[in-house]
Amino acid sequence: MRKSYKFRLYPTKEQGIILTKTLDVCRYIYNEFLADRRNAYDRCNRGLNILDQINQVKYLEFNIPVQSQVKQDVIRRLGKSFDAFFRRCKSGEIPGYPRFKSKGRYNSFTYPQSGFLIEGTKLKLSKIGTIKLKQHRGIEGKIKTCTIKRELDQWYAVFSADLGKCPIKVEPITSIGIDVGLNSCVTLSNGEQFDSPEFYRKSEKSLTVQQKRLSRKKKGSENRNRQKSKVVKVHRKIRNQRLDFNHKLSRILVDRFDRIVFEDLNINNMVKNHHLAKSISDVAWGQLIQMTKYKAEETGKFVELVNPYNTSQMCSGCGTLVKKSLAVRTHKCPECGLELDRDHNAAINILNLCTVGTTGRACGVMDNSSGNEAGST
Ligand SMILES: [Zn+2]
């Protein structure tokens, strides 16, 4: 099982220049070999062999030295985006051809095996130098890869470590359904609610203000550029706050419950996605689900995704559909008389979708003796 660790890097000015140049080289390779693949595909309707391309890139020289494996990794990345492209073609989705990367759109490179070493508070990188590293936590397992990442004016090192065998799956005793709302609020099927912190919502408001200001600035002006970087900075702040919130919440969930059921946001998106606020919040909640998954995997617990269709309208007591608009915050069932917070009702439905059928009832104790199968999807 893999786990990744992200640490901030503090390159000197000169090192920053070398890192940027390395990114430029990688981007150049990506675009060049993408062009080759495009040609091959357009002319002969076929893909190019990844090994051939890797052999070619080995012998390419640039104005700054770049470790050979780093160059080869670019080809592998390109290969992956083509694999995904062909997969989408096959499954009949709108394929979206792999695109050329512009300057701001290529922000990381990877040492896939070697060429990097942590030495105390420094990270030694082949062909680049020894860069100051803030390692705020220890790394478990064996480090496999090191990715250097640029996020605006900051640099990070992301290590992927192999933790060895997967932990033995626990037998799920406690299950919980989670409803994620538009208003940055999470409701559990036991009625508990987790509200995102005040400062997070403040940043979101500030983003709206800054974006409005940006839209008023003249295109191409110095003022606009300055405003643009302000917007980007607020974005980063929100991203970090969200990361922090989701880290903490996912930890709480995994510590307390064996099986955690979310709505499958992808299913929802396929049906309709013209609600902007919804798609933004989906990104945030997608992260919460991912983090919960990782943490659950580490401890042998389960995360399940269910189709959210009708979960907000259906009565969790008797199954009757009770139509209500987004503004109606309370679920009132005319059939069985159940009266419940709207999100709480949805969370119970989400849980039921997963547990009914395996155990016969929601929130129930598993009577299944082989817990290993219970959680597999
Ligand atoms: Zn009812």
Residues whose N, C-alpha, C, O or C-beta is under 5 A from the ligand:
A	BS01	ZN	C315 G317 C318 G319 T320 C333 E335 C336 G337 L338
